[in-house]
Amino acid sequence: MSLIRAIERRFGAASFQNKMVLSMLAGIMFISVMIALVARWILVSSLTDELEQRGKSIAHSIADRGGVHILDDDIPQLLALIFDEVRLQERRHLISYIIVEDQEGTVLAHTMTRQLPDELLDHKLAEEGRDSVRLVRVGHTQVYDIAAPINEGLYRIGTVHVGLSKTHIDSLVSKLRVAFLGFISGVVLIAFYLSHRLSRSITRPIHDLTVIADEISRGNFDTPVKNSDGNWDPTQCPAYKDTDLPCWHFDLSYDQTPGHMADEYRNCNRCLFYRKRQGDEVVQLADSFRNMVWSIRLYRHRLRESEEKYRSLFDSGPDPVFVVDCSDGTIVDANPRTEELYGYSRSELKGMPFEALAAEDGTVCAQQLDGEGGCAYFPKVIHYRRQGEPFFVNMHACPISYRGRHAIIVGVTDITEMIEKDAQLIQAGKMKSLGEMSAGIAHELNQPLNAIKMGSEYLMMMQEQGREVPENQQREVIAEISAQVDRVSEIIRTLRGFGRKADMVREDVDVNRAVQAVLSLLRRQFELDDIRFVLDFNEVPPILAQSNRLQQVILNLLTNARDAINDMSSPIATKADRRITIRSGAADGHVFVSVEDTGQGIPEHARHKVFEPFYTTKEAGHGMGLGLAISYGIVKDYGGEMHIDSTPGRGTCFRLEFPVHETGASKREGHA
């Protein structure tokens, strides 16, 4: 078994050409051996039978002619007859002896010069006087002894023995075997030569393809590929030289509908490079391989050009770009701009966790994987420089495959300067609003101050008149003074909070409290303009925003509603509907706040422009057109939406929607 396995291993390791040669040679050898065995059996048997028949013919010839000499008892003539038969032509090599016996077995004549062996004399005729053939040993040689009867009429008068030399017969068989084996050997040699030439001719194209495939697998695509027309150069293909030109055969964008060929494909309609010739399987394989090499070269050239183009964009881009490995969240590549903005070298950035640059929004891969797998936009997030200095950026993240790994490419734009300008603009808007609210605020402060003054004067008057203040009245006056002081403190605290410069931070905010804070500043002033509020507050979950900025949005909406109502009707019009309705609630994972007025409304052609900066429908000098633009930006910063529903002549409703901020506990409750 080990020998068979060794042969199988050696055969498996042999080349295709040697396998073909060995297989063909083994087949020829097997057929030759079988032919040799069959032919040997046929030829040797035929030759032996033929010689035996010749021996029998000689014996019967002697029996026919020697019978007269036996009857005449003429022994000398009988001897002359048998010696003549032995010496006739080539019989002297074949016939070893001739012996004639009478009916009783007495030897009458023979041609032997030695004593007759007993084994020879014991050989008798077969039953009923038929011929008998026996292999006997005479001295050191073997002889086929043929015994034939000598008859005279119906009576047998003797027996003749003809000895055929087995050595001579074997010599003839050996000559025949040598001749036959020589013929077979010649056939095998010719077959081996032809099979070698044939297998070499068949396997030569495959060998050439193997050599070319090895070169291509090593990255050498410049190895020449030959065809019937000579060397084949794919760089002459028009689609190879012009990468903007699509390939007729390989680009899937090609419209295969007959009669609808795109114009750019007409240049390659008669392609000289893609061929499928008629021929055997090897020819078909060579053409397919050539076409494959052409396709690989074409798209490898395009891929290299594309990679160089995007690498140039990656390195020369004005904004920082990171490639983040999603398996561990580390940075695997970064462009040179990252060094300038973050203060790290590129070698330091590679391998650094992306969370080290963006502590709050660094898990871009997790957020990307939680989505639908497309690109994501993260506005106004905080990143940190090497020294820990924070700055604001807009961040785009898109999934890519980077060197076989699932990764995210992150584009970052520094917007710190824009954030500062927005903050200044918002602060300026606040100061403007505070100025406009000063009269109402003064009136709002005047009421508790008057109550405090009245209470204190009452206590002072009772003391000057020497009258005793009842204990229950004294307690009520002091309690009222304390409540009014608290009211003044609350107004001042609200003013200070509203006037403070808002930081770009996110916190849990109750929208109802933000609206109420603004109303505490505006309610009295609006009531002086005969504008009444209708409030419909419902319990809402918190949203992720900044209360100060949200108050700015509500303030802008309310002041716009007041202006719209004043444009629609006069405060002295007794029958005018001067009303602002504020509703809040939660539905479908969102918190909404709507501000609806009974003003003149917004024309349909102006609704899509009201959020544009410096666009206003107010008269000159009554607004710069920045309030709604700033409000819209603030709402978008917190992932919200702002919708308008307006009917000219009947009023406008602004609806703000913010996603509910799900904390860890609320998420668990939701899943439970």
C-alpha positions as CSV (number, residue, x, y, z in Angstrom):
1,M,0.0,0.0,0.0
2,S,2.8,2.4,0.8
3,L,4.3,1.8,-2.7
4,I,0.9,2.5,-4.3
5,R,0.5,5.7,-2.2
6,A,4.1,6.7,-3.1
7,I,3.3,6.2,-6.8
8,E,0.0,8.2,-6.4
9,R,1.9,11.0,-4.7
10,R,4.6,11.1,-7.4
11,F,1.9,11.0,-10.0
12,G,-0.1,13.8,-8.3
13,A,3.1,15.9,-8.1
14,A,3.9,15.5,-11.8
15,S,3.1,18.1,-14.4
16,F,0.1,17.9,-16.6
17,Q,2.3,17.0,-19.6
18,N,4.0,14.2,-17.7
19,K,0.7,12.9,-16.5
20,M,-0.6,12.8,-20.1
21,V,2.6,11.1,-21.3
22,L,2.6,8.6,-18.4
23,S,-1.1,7.9,-18.9
24,M,-0.8,7.4,-22.6
25,L,2.3,5.3,-22.1
26,A,0.7,3.1,-19.5
27,G,-2.3,2.6,-21.8
28,I,-0.1,1.7,-24.7
29,M,2.0,-0.7,-22.5
30,F,-1.1,-2.4,-21.2
31,I,-2.5,-2.8,-24.7
32,S,0.8,-4.1,-26.0
33,V,1.3,-6.6,-23.2
34,M,-2.2,-7.9,-23.7
35,I,-1.6,-8.2,-27.5
36,A,1.7,-9.9,-26.8
37,L,0.2,-12.4,-24.5
38,V,-2.7,-13.2,-26.8
39,A,-0.5,-13.3,-29.9
40,R,2.1,-15.4,-28.2
41,W,-0.5,-17.9,-27.2
42,I,-1.9,-18.0,-30.7
43,L,1.4,-18.1,-32.6
44,V,3.2,-20.6,-30.3
45,S,0.2,-22.9,-30.3
46,S,-0.2,-22.6,-34.0
47,L,3.5,-23.2,-34.6
48,T,3.6,-26.2,-32.3
49,D,0.5,-27.7,-33.9
50,E,1.9,-27.1,-37.3
51,L,5.1,-28.9,-36.5
52,E,3.2,-31.7,-35.0
53,Q,1.1,-32.0,-38.1
54,R,4.3,-32.0,-40.2
55,G,5.7,-34.8,-37.9
56,K,2.4,-36.8,-38.4
57,S,2.6,-36.3,-42.1
58,I,6.1,-37.6,-42.2
59,A,5.1,-40.6,-40.1
60,H,2.1,-41.4,-42.3
61,S,4.3,-41.0,-45.4
62,I,6.8,-43.5,-44.1
63,A,3.9,-45.8,-43.0
64,D,2.5,-45.7,-46.5
65,R,5.8,-46.4,-48.3
66,G,7.4,-48.6,-45.7
67,G,4.6,-51.1,-45.4
68,V,5.7,-53.0,-48.6
69,H,9.2,-53.3,-47.2
70,I,7.9,-54.7,-44.0
71,L,5.8,-57.3,-45.8
72,D,8.8,-58.2,-48.0
73,D,11.0,-58.1,-45.0
74,D,13.3,-55.8,-46.9
75,I,15.0,-54.1,-44.0
76,P,17.8,-52.3,-46.1
77,Q,15.1,-50.6,-48.2
78,L,13.3,-49.7,-45.1
79,L,16.5,-48.1,-43.6
80,A,17.1,-46.3,-46.8
81,L,13.6,-44.9,-46.7
82,I,13.8,-43.5,-43.2
83,F,17.3,-42.1,-43.6
84,D,16.2,-40.3,-46.7
85,E,13.2,-38.8,-44.8
86,V,15.5,-37.7,-42.0
87,R,18.0,-36.0,-44.3
88,L,15.5,-34.4,-46.6
89,Q,16.1,-30.6,-46.7
90,E,15.7,-29.0,-43.2
91,R,14.1,-32.0,-41.6
92,R,17.5,-33.0,-40.3
93,H,17.1,-30.1,-37.8
94,L,13.6,-31.0,-36.8
95,I,13.6,-34.8,-36.8
96,S,15.7,-36.4,-34.1
97,Y,14.9,-40.0,-35.1
98,I,12.6,-42.3,-37.0
99,I,11.9,-45.8,-35.7
100,V,9.9,-48.5,-37.4
101,E,8.5,-51.4,-35.3
102,D,6.6,-54.5,-36.4
103,Q,3.2,-55.4,-35.0
104,E,4.8,-57.1,-31.9
105,G,6.9,-54.0,-31.1
106,T,10.2,-55.3,-32.4
107,V,12.3,-52.5,-33.8
108,L,12.9,-53.2,-37.5
109,A,14.8,-50.1,-38.4
110,H,15.8,-46.8,-36.8
111,T,18.1,-43.7,-37.4
112,M,19.5,-43.4,-33.9
113,T,23.2,-44.0,-33.2
114,R,22.7,-44.9,-29.6
115,Q,20.7,-47.4,-27.7
116,L,17.1,-46.9,-27.8
117,P,15.7,-45.6,-24.5
118,D,13.1,-47.7,-22.7
119,E,10.8,-44.6,-22.3
120,L,10.7,-44.3,-26.1
121,L,9.9,-48.0,-26.6
122,D,7.1,-47.8,-24.0
123,H,5.2,-45.2,-26.1
124,K,2.4,-47.1,-27.8
125,L,-0.4,-46.1,-30.1
126,A,-3.6,-44.7,-28.7
127,E,-6.7,-46.8,-28.6
128,E,-8.2,-48.0,-31.9
129,G,-4.8,-47.5,-33.6
130,R,-4.9,-43.7,-33.6
131,D,-1.8,-41.4,-33.6
132,S,-0.2,-40.6,-30.3
133,V,2.1,-37.7,-29.3
134,R,4.2,-37.8,-26.2
135,L,7.0,-35.7,-24.8
136,V,9.9,-38.0,-23.9
137,R,13.4,-37.5,-22.8
138,V,16.2,-38.9,-25.0
139,G,19.5,-38.4,-23.3
140,H,19.7,-34.8,-22.3
141,T,17.1,-33.6,-24.7
142,Q,13.4,-33.7,-24.9
143,V,11.6,-34.9,-28.0
144,Y,7.9,-34.9,-29.1
145,D,7.5,-38.6,-30.1
146,I,4.7,-39.1,-32.7
147,A,3.6,-42.7,-33.1
148,A,1.6,-43.6,-36.2
149,P,0.3,-47.0,-37.3
150,I,1.5,-48.8,-40.5
151,N,-1.5,-50.6,-42.0
152,E,-1.9,-53.0,-44.8
153,G,-5.5,-53.0,-45.7
154,L,-7.5,-53.5,-42.5
155,Y,-4.6,-54.9,-40.6
156,R,-1.9,-53.1,-38.7
157,I,1.5,-54.5,-39.5
158,G,3.7,-52.1,-37.6
159,T,4.3,-48.7,-36.0
160,V,6.5,-45.8,-37.0
161,H,7.9,-43.3,-34.4
162,V,9.0,-39.8,-35.6
163,G,10.8,-37.8,-33.0
164,L,10.5,-34.0,-33.3
165,S,13.3,-32.0,-31.6
166,K,11.8,-29.8,-28.8
167,T,14.9,-27.8,-28.8
168,H,14.5,-26.9,-32.5
169,I,10.8,-26.1,-31.9
170,D,11.7,-23.9,-28.9
171,S,14.3,-22.2,-31.0
172,L,11.7,-21.3,-33.7
173,V,9.3,-20.1,-31.0
174,S,12.1,-18.0,-29.4
175,K,12.9,-16.4,-32.8
176,L,9.2,-15.7,-33.3
177,R,9.0,-14.2,-29.7
178,V,12.0,-12.0,-30.2
179,A,10.6,-10.7,-33.5
180,F,7.3,-10.1,-32.0
181,L,8.6,-8.3,-28.9
182,G,10.8,-6.2,-31.2
183,F,7.8,-5.2,-33.1
184,I,5.9,-4.4,-29.9
185,S,8.8,-2.4,-28.6
186,G,9.0,-0.4,-31.8
187,V,5.3,0.3,-31.5
188,V,5.8,1.4,-27.9
189,L,8.7,3.7,-28.7
190,I,6.9,5.3,-31.6
191,A,3.8,5.7,-29.4
192,F,5.9,7.2,-26.6
193,Y,7.4,9.7,-29.0
194,L,4.1,10.6,-30.5
195,S,2.4,11.0,-27.1
196,H,5.3,13.2,-25.9
197,R,5.0,15.5,-28.9
198,L,1.2,15.5,-28.7
199,S,1.0,16.2,-25.0
200,R,3.6,18.9,-25.3
201,S,1.7,20.5,-28.1
202,I,-1.6,20.3,-26.0
203,T,0.0,21.6,-22.7
204,R,2.2,24.3,-24.2
205,P,-0.6,27.0,-24.2
206,I,-1.6,25.9,-20.7
207,H,2.1,26.2,-19.6
208,D,2.3,29.7,-21.1
209,L,-1.0,30.7,-19.3
210,T,0.4,29.3,-16.0
211,V,3.6,31.4,-16.4
212,I,1.6,34.5,-17.1
213,A,-0.8,33.8,-14.2
214,D,2.2,33.5,-11.9
215,E,3.6,36.8,-13.0
216,I,0.2,38.4,-12.6
217,S,-0.2,36.9,-9.1
218,R,3.1,38.6,-8.2
219,G,1.6,41.9,-9.3
220,N,3.4,42.1,-12.7
221,F,0.7,43.0,-15.1
222,D,3.1,44.1,-17.7
223,T,4.0,40.6,-18.8
224,P,3.2,40.3,-22.5
225,V,0.2,38.1,-23.6
226,K,0.5,36.7,-27.1
227,N,-2.2,35.8,-29.5
228,S,-2.5,34.8,-33.1
229,D,-1.9,38.4,-34.1
230,G,1.3,38.8,-32.1
231,N,1.9,40.5,-28.8
232,W,-1.3,42.1,-27.4
233,D,-1.1,45.5,-25.7
234,P,-4.2,46.5,-23.7
235,T,-2.9,50.0,-23.3
236,Q,-4.0,50.6,-26.8
237,C,-7.6,50.1,-25.7
238,P,-9.5,53.5,-25.9
239,A,-11.2,52.8,-22.6
240,Y,-7.8,52.2,-21.0
241,K,-6.4,55.6,-22.1
242,D,-9.6,57.5,-21.3
243,T,-11.0,56.4,-17.9
244,D,-14.1,58.5,-18.5
245,L,-14.9,56.3,-21.4
246,P,-17.0,53.3,-20.3
247,C,-16.0,49.8,-21.5
248,W,-18.3,48.2,-24.0
249,H,-18.1,44.7,-22.5
250,F,-17.5,45.1,-18.8
251,D,-19.3,48.3,-17.5
252,L,-22.6,47.3,-16.1
253,S,-24.0,50.7,-17.0
254,Y,-24.2,49.7,-20.6
255,D,-27.8,49.5,-21.9
256,Q,-28.1,46.2,-23.7
257,T,-31.4,47.0,-25.2
258,P,-31.0,46.8,-29.0
259,G,-31.3,50.2,-30.6
260,H,-30.7,52.1,-27.4
261,M,-26.9,52.2,-27.4
262,A,-25.5,55.1,-25.5
263,D,-23.3,57.5,-27.5
264,E,-20.2,56.9,-25.4
265,Y,-20.3,53.2,-26.2
266,R,-20.3,53.7,-29.9
267,N,-16.6,54.4,-29.8
268,C,-15.9,50.9,-28.7
269,N,-18.6,49.1,-30.6
270,R,-16.0,47.2,-32.7
271,C,-13.8,46.2,-29.9
272,L,-10.4,44.9,-30.9
273,F,-9.4,43.6,-27.5
274,Y,-12.3,41.4,-26.4
275,R,-12.3,38.2,-28.5
276,K,-13.8,34.8,-28.4
277,R,-12.4,32.7,-31.2
278,Q,-13.7,29.3,-32.5
279,G,-11.5,26.4,-31.4
280,D,-11.0,23.7,-28.8
281,E,-11.2,24.2,-25.1
282,V,-7.6,25.3,-24.8
283,V,-8.2,28.0,-27.3
284,Q,-11.3,29.1,-25.5
285,L,-9.4,29.1,-22.2
286,A,-6.6,31.2,-23.7
287,D,-9.1,33.8,-25.0
288,S,-11.0,33.9,-21.7
289,F,-7.7,34.3,-19.9
290,R,-6.6,37.1,-22.2
291,N,-9.9,38.9,-21.8
292,M,-9.6,38.5,-18.0
293,V,-6.1,40.0,-18.0
294,W,-7.4,42.9,-20.2
295,S,-10.3,43.5,-17.8
296,I,-7.9,43.4,-14.7
297,R,-5.5,45.7,-16.3
298,L,-8.2,48.1,-17.4
299,Y,-9.9,48.3,-14.0
300,R,-6.6,48.2,-12.1
301,H,-5.5,51.2,-14.1
302,R,-8.7,53.0,-13.3
303,L,-8.5,51.9,-9.6
304,R,-5.0,53.2,-9.3
305,E,-6.0,56.5,-10.9
306,S,-9.0,56.8,-8.6
307,E,-7.0,55.9,-5.6
308,E,-4.4,58.6,-6.4
309,K,-7.2,61.1,-7.0
310,Y,-8.9,60.4,-3.7
311,R,-5.6,60.1,-1.8
312,S,-4.7,63.6,-3.1
313,L,-8.1,64.9,-1.9
314,F,-7.6,63.2,1.4
315,D,-4.2,64.6,2.0
316,S,-4.8,68.1,0.6
317,G,-8.3,68.7,2.0
318,P,-8.8,71.8,4.0
319,D,-10.7,70.0,6.8
320,P,-9.5,67.2,9.1
321,V,-10.4,63.7,8.0
322,F,-10.1,60.5,10.1
323,V,-10.5,56.9,9.3
324,V,-11.8,55.1,12.4
325,D,-11.7,51.3,12.8
326,C,-15.2,50.1,14.0
327,S,-13.8,47.0,15.7
328,D,-12.0,48.9,18.5
329,G,-12.8,52.6,17.7
330,T,-9.2,53.6,17.1
331,I,-7.9,55.9,14.4
332,V,-6.2,54.1,11.6
333,D,-5.5,57.0,9.3
334,A,-5.7,60.8,9.3
335,N,-4.9,63.6,6.8
336,P,-2.3,66.3,7.5
337,R,-4.9,68.9,8.4
338,T,-5.6,67.0,11.6
339,E,-2.1,67.8,12.9
340,E,-2.7,71.5,12.6
341,L,-6.2,71.5,14.3
342,Y,-5.7,68.9,17.0
343,G,-2.0,69.4,17.8
344,Y,-1.1,65.7,17.5
345,S,1.3,64.2,14.9
346,R,-0.2,61.7,12.5
347,S,1.9,58.9,14.0
348,E,0.4,59.8,17.4
349,L,-3.2,59.9,16.0
350,K,-2.9,56.4,14.5
351,G,-3.9,53.9,17.1
352,M,-5.4,56.6,19.4
353,P,-9.1,56.0,20.4
354,F,-11.3,58.5,18.6
355,E,-13.1,59.1,21.9
356,A,-9.9,60.9,23.2
357,L,-10.7,63.7,20.7
358,A,-14.4,63.7,21.1
359,A,-15.3,62.5,24.6
360,E,-19.1,63.1,24.2
361,D,-19.6,62.1,20.6
362,G,-16.6,59.8,19.9
363,T,-18.6,56.6,19.5
364,V,-19.3,57.4,15.9
365,C,-19.1,53.7,14.9
366,A,-21.7,52.6,17.4
367,Q,-24.0,55.4,16.4
368,Q,-23.4,54.6,12.7
369,L,-24.1,50.9,13.2
370,D,-27.3,51.7,15.2
371,G,-28.6,53.6,12.1
372,E,-29.3,52.3,8.6
373,G,-25.7,52.2,7.6
374,G,-25.7,55.4,5.6
375,C,-23.9,58.6,6.3
376,A,-24.6,60.6,9.5
377,Y,-24.3,64.2,10.4
378,F,-23.3,65.4,13.9
379,P,-23.7,69.2,14.2
380,K,-21.9,71.4,16.7
381,V,-20.1,68.8,18.8
382,I,-17.2,69.5,21.1
383,H,-13.7,68.2,20.3
384,Y,-10.5,68.7,22.3
385,R,-7.0,69.7,21.2
386,R,-3.8,68.2,22.6
387,Q,-3.8,70.6,25.5
388,G,-7.4,69.9,26.3
389,E,-8.8,73.1,24.8
390,P,-12.4,72.5,23.5
391,F,-13.6,73.7,20.2
392,F,-16.8,73.1,18.1
393,V,-17.0,71.1,14.9
394,N,-19.5,69.8,12.5
395,M,-18.9,66.1,11.9
396,H,-19.8,63.9,9.0
397,A,-19.4,60.1,9.3
398,C,-19.8,57.6,6.4
399,P,-19.1,53.8,6.5
400,I,-16.3,52.5,4.3
401,S,-14.2,49.4,3.9
402,Y,-10.6,50.2,4.8
403,R,-8.0,47.5,4.0
404,G,-10.6,44.8,4.5
405,R,-11.9,46.2,7.8
406,H,-15.2,47.9,8.5
407,A,-14.4,51.5,9.2
408,I,-15.9,55.0,9.4
409,I,-14.5,58.0,7.6
410,V,-15.1,61.1,9.6
411,G,-14.9,64.6,8.1
412,V,-14.6,67.4,10.6
413,T,-15.2,71.1,10.1
414,D,-14.1,73.6,12.7
415,I,-17.0,75.9,13.4
416,T,-15.8,77.5,16.7
417,E,-15.6,81.0,15.1
418,M,-19.1,80.6,13.7
419,I,-20.5,79.4,17.1
420,E,-18.9,82.5,18.7
421,K,-20.6,84.8,16.1
422,D,-23.9,83.0,16.6
423,A,-23.6,83.4,20.3
424,Q,-22.9,87.1,19.9
425,L,-25.8,87.5,17.5
426,I,-28.1,85.7,19.9
427,Q,-26.9,87.8,22.8
428,A,-27.5,91.0,20.8
429,G,-31.0,89.7,20.1
430,K,-31.5,89.2,23.8
431,M,-30.4,92.7,24.7
432,K,-32.7,94.1,22.0
433,S,-35.6,92.1,23.5
434,L,-34.7,93.2,27.0
435,G,-34.8,96.8,25.9
436,E,-38.2,96.2,24.3
437,M,-39.5,94.5,27.4
438,S,-38.2,97.2,29.8
439,A,-41.5,99.0,30.1
440,G,-43.4,95.8,30.9
441,I,-40.6,94.6,33.3
442,A,-40.7,97.9,35.1
443,H,-44.5,97.6,35.4
444,E,-44.0,94.0,36.6
445,L,-41.5,95.1,39.3
446,N,-43.6,98.1,40.2
447,Q,-46.5,95.9,41.4
448,P,-44.7,94.0,44.1
449,L,-42.8,97.1,45.1
450,N,-46.1,99.0,45.6
451,A,-47.4,96.1,47.7
452,I,-44.3,96.2,49.8
453,K,-44.5,99.9,50.2
454,M,-48.2,99.8,51.2
455,G,-47.5,97.1,53.7
456,S,-44.5,98.8,55.3
457,E,-46.4,102.2,55.4
458,Y,-49.3,100.5,57.1
459,L,-47.1,99.1,59.8
460,M,-45.3,102.5,60.2
461,M,-48.6,104.4,60.5
462,M,-49.9,102.1,63.2
463,Q,-46.6,102.5,65.1
464,E,-46.7,106.3,64.8
465,Q,-50.3,106.4,66.0
466,G,-49.4,104.2,68.9
467,R,-52.0,101.7,67.9
468,E,-51.5,98.1,68.3
469,V,-51.6,96.0,65.2
470,P,-53.6,92.8,65.7
471,E,-51.4,89.8,65.6
472,N,-53.2,88.1,62.7
473,Q,-53.0,91.3,60.6
474,Q,-49.3,91.8,61.4
475,R,-48.7,88.2,60.2
476,E,-50.6,88.7,57.0
477,V,-48.8,92.0,56.2
478,I,-45.4,90.5,56.8
479,A,-46.2,87.4,54.8
480,E,-47.4,89.5,51.9
481,I,-44.2,91.6,52.0
482,S,-42.1,88.4,52.0
483,A,-44.1,87.0,49.0
484,Q,-43.7,90.2,47.0
485,V,-39.9,90.2,47.8
486,D,-39.8,86.6,46.5
487,R,-41.7,87.7,43.4
488,V,-39.2,90.5,42.7
489,S,-36.3,88.2,43.3
490,E,-37.8,85.7,40.8
491,I,-38.2,88.4,38.2
492,I,-34.7,89.6,38.7
493,R,-33.4,86.0,38.6
494,T,-35.3,85.4,35.3
495,L,-33.9,88.6,33.9
496,R,-30.3,87.7,34.9
497,G,-30.7,84.2,33.5
498,F,-32.2,85.4,30.2
499,G,-29.6,88.1,29.8
500,R,-26.7,85.8,30.5
501,K,-24.7,84.6,27.5
502,A,-25.8,81.1,26.7
503,D,-23.1,78.4,26.4
504,M,-23.4,75.7,23.8
505,V,-24.2,72.9,26.2
506,R,-27.0,70.4,26.4
507,E,-29.0,69.6,29.5
508,D,-32.4,68.2,30.4
509,V,-35.0,70.9,29.8
510,D,-38.7,71.1,30.7
511,V,-40.2,73.1,27.8
512,N,-43.2,74.1,30.0
513,R,-40.8,75.9,32.5
514,A,-38.9,77.6,29.6
515,V,-42.2,79.0,28.3
516,Q,-43.4,80.1,31.7
517,A,-40.1,81.9,32.3
518,V,-40.6,83.9,29.1
519,L,-44.2,84.6,30.0
520,S,-43.2,85.9,33.4
521,L,-41.3,88.6,31.5
522,L,-43.7,89.3,28.7
523,R,-47.2,88.6,30.1
524,R,-47.7,92.1,31.7
525,Q,-46.4,93.9,28.7
526,F,-48.6,92.0,26.3
527,E,-51.6,92.5,28.5
528,L,-50.9,96.3,28.3
529,D,-51.3,95.8,24.5
530,D,-54.6,94.1,25.1
531,I,-53.2,90.7,24.1
532,R,-54.4,87.8,26.2
533,F,-52.8,84.4,26.5
534,V,-54.6,81.0,26.3
535,L,-52.4,78.3,27.9
536,D,-52.8,74.6,27.4
537,F,-49.8,73.0,29.1
538,N,-49.6,69.2,29.5
539,E,-47.0,67.2,31.3
540,V,-44.1,66.5,29.0
541,P,-40.8,64.5,29.3
542,P,-37.5,66.4,29.2
543,I,-35.7,67.2,26.0
544,L,-31.9,67.6,25.5
545,A,-31.4,71.4,24.9
546,Q,-30.3,74.5,26.7
547,S,-33.0,76.4,28.6
548,N,-31.6,79.9,27.9
549,R,-31.4,79.3,24.1
550,L,-34.9,77.7,24.1
551,Q,-36.3,80.8,25.9
552,Q,-34.8,82.9,23.1
553,V,-36.8,80.9,20.6
554,I,-40.0,81.3,22.5
555,L,-39.4,85.0,23.0
556,N,-38.9,85.5,19.2
557,L,-42.1,83.6,18.4
558,L,-44.1,85.6,21.0
559,T,-42.8,89.0,19.8
560,N,-43.5,88.0,16.2
561,A,-47.0,87.0,17.2
562,R,-47.5,90.3,19.0
563,D,-46.3,92.2,15.9
564,A,-48.6,90.1,13.7
565,I,-51.6,90.8,15.9
566,N,-50.8,94.5,16.0
567,D,-50.6,94.6,12.2
568,M,-54.0,92.9,12.1
569,S,-55.8,95.0,14.7
570,S,-55.4,98.0,17.1
571,P,-55.2,97.5,20.9
572,I,-58.1,99.9,21.2
573,A,-60.3,97.9,18.9
574,T,-62.8,96.5,21.4
575,K,-64.1,93.7,19.2
576,A,-60.7,92.5,17.9
577,D,-59.6,88.9,18.7
578,R,-56.1,89.6,20.1
579,R,-55.1,86.3,21.4
580,I,-52.0,84.0,21.6
581,T,-52.5,80.3,22.3
582,I,-49.6,78.3,23.6
583,R,-49.9,74.5,23.8
584,S,-47.5,71.8,24.8
585,G,-47.6,68.0,24.9
586,A,-45.9,64.8,23.9
587,A,-46.6,62.3,21.2
588,D,-44.7,59.6,19.2
589,G,-41.5,60.2,21.1
590,H,-41.5,63.9,20.5
591,V,-42.3,67.0,22.7
592,F,-44.1,69.8,20.9
593,V,-44.8,73.5,21.7
594,S,-47.0,75.5,19.5
595,V,-47.5,79.3,19.5
596,E,-50.6,80.3,17.6
597,D,-51.7,83.9,17.1
598,T,-54.7,85.7,15.6
599,G,-52.5,88.0,13.4
600,Q,-52.6,88.6,9.7
601,G,-50.8,85.4,8.8
602,I,-48.0,84.7,6.3
603,P,-48.6,84.6,2.6
604,E,-47.9,81.2,1.0
605,H,-45.1,82.6,-1.2
606,A,-43.2,83.9,1.8
607,R,-43.4,80.8,4.1
608,H,-40.4,79.1,2.7
609,K,-38.3,82.3,3.1
610,V,-39.1,83.3,6.6
611,F,-36.2,81.2,8.0
612,E,-33.7,82.9,5.7
613,P,-31.4,85.4,7.4
614,F,-32.3,89.1,6.8
615,Y,-35.7,88.2,5.3
616,T,-38.6,90.0,6.9
617,T,-42.2,91.0,6.1
618,K,-42.1,93.8,8.6
619,E,-41.8,97.5,7.7
620,A,-38.3,99.0,7.5
621,G,-36.9,99.8,10.9
622,H,-39.0,97.2,12.7
623,G,-36.8,94.1,12.4
624,M,-33.6,92.8,10.7
625,G,-35.1,89.4,9.8
626,L,-32.7,87.4,12.0
627,G,-35.1,86.3,14.8
628,L,-36.7,83.3,12.9
629,A,-33.3,82.4,11.3
630,I,-31.6,82.3,14.7
631,S,-34.6,80.4,16.2
632,Y,-34.6,77.8,13.4
633,G,-30.8,77.3,13.8
634,I,-31.3,76.7,17.6
635,V,-34.1,74.2,17.1
636,K,-32.0,72.3,14.5
637,D,-29.1,72.2,16.9
638,Y,-31.2,70.2,19.3
639,G,-32.5,67.8,16.7
640,G,-35.8,69.6,16.5
641,E,-38.1,70.7,13.7
642,M,-40.1,73.9,13.2
643,H,-43.3,73.9,11.2
644,I,-45.5,76.7,10.0
645,D,-49.3,76.5,9.5
646,S,-50.7,79.9,8.4
647,T,-53.8,81.2,6.9
648,P,-53.7,84.8,5.6
649,G,-56.1,87.0,7.6
650,R,-56.7,84.3,10.3
651,G,-53.3,83.9,12.0
652,T,-50.2,81.7,12.1
653,C,-49.2,78.7,14.2
654,F,-45.5,77.8,14.8
655,R,-45.0,74.3,16.0
656,L,-41.7,73.2,17.6
657,E,-41.0,69.5,17.9
658,F,-38.0,68.0,19.8
659,P,-37.1,64.4,20.4
660,V,-37.5,63.1,23.9
661,H,-34.3,62.7,25.8
662,E,-34.2,59.0,26.8
663,T,-32.0,58.5,29.8
664,G,-30.6,55.1,30.7
665,A,-33.4,54.5,33.1
666,S,-36.1,55.5,30.7
667,K,-34.6,53.4,28.0
668,R,-34.8,50.4,30.3
669,E,-38.3,51.2,31.2
670,G,-39.2,51.5,27.6
671,H,-37.7,48.2,26.7
672,A,-39.3,46.6,29.7
